[in-house]
Amino acid sequence: MKNNTLIEARKRKGYTQKQLADMLGCQKSTISNWENGHSTPSLTDAYRVALLLDSDIHDLFLYYGSVGRNTNYSRWSRVIGSNFFFGRVI
């Protein structure tokens, strides 16, 4: 599923995929894969993207495609564990 929140945040800052990739030290294709929902960034990369885009990490990578906030944890639960949520046990 396409991550429109990430795409909009990147464009709002005026960055191309290449520019954001250069700031993160990764390939443009990595940014494209995140935006197109083909892959999910590591927690460290997600945090760095959120800082660069002045956005909330949860909105960028956790909630996209869900009906509302707090409804779609499946993508991140594989990365950080189902009982751990960005530094807080839930």
SVG drawing of the C-alpha trace seen along z (x, -y; Angstrom):
<svg xmlns="http://www.w3.org/2000/svg" viewBox="-11 -23 37 33">
<polyline fill="none" stroke="black" stroke-width="0.4" points="0.0,0.0 1.4,-3.4 2.6,-5.6 1.0,-8.9 1.8,-10.5 5.5,-10.0 5.3,-11.2 3.4,-14.4 5.8,-15.1 8.8,-14.8 7.2,-17.0 6.1,-19.6 9.8,-20.0 10.7,-20.4 12.9,-17.3 13.2,-14.8 13.6,-11.1 17.2,-11.5 17.8,-14.4 16.3,-12.6 18.3,-9.5 21.5,-11.5 20.7,-13.0 20.1,-9.5 23.1,-7.9 21.0,-5.4 19.8,-4.8 16.9,-6.6 15.3,-3.2 15.2,-2.8 13.0,-5.9 10.9,-4.7 10.4,-1.3 9.3,-3.0 6.9,-5.3 5.4,-2.5 5.0,-0.2 7.4,2.4 9.6,2.2 9.7,0.6 12.6,-1.3 14.5,-0.3 13.5,-2.0 16.6,-4.1 16.0,-5.2 12.3,-5.9 13.4,-8.2 15.9,-10.0 13.3,-10.5 10.8,-11.9 13.3,-14.4 14.3,-15.5 10.7,-15.9 9.6,-17.5 6.9,-14.8 5.7,-12.3 7.3,-8.9 4.0,-7.2 2.1,-9.1 4.8,-8.5 5.3,-4.8 2.9,-3.2 -0.6,-4.4 -0.5,-4.9 -3.3,-2.9 -5.2,-2.4 -8.7,-3.6 -7.5,-5.7 -4.6,-6.1 -3.8,-3.1 -5.4,-0.5 -2.5,0.9 0.5,2.2 1.2,5.2 4.0,3.7 6.0,2.5 5.2,5.4 7.4,7.6 10.3,5.2 10.0,4.2 7.9,7.0 4.2,7.1 4.5,5.9 6.9,3.1 5.9,-0.2 8.6,-2.8 10.1,-2.7 6.9,-1.9 5.5,1.5 1.9,1.7"/>
</svg>
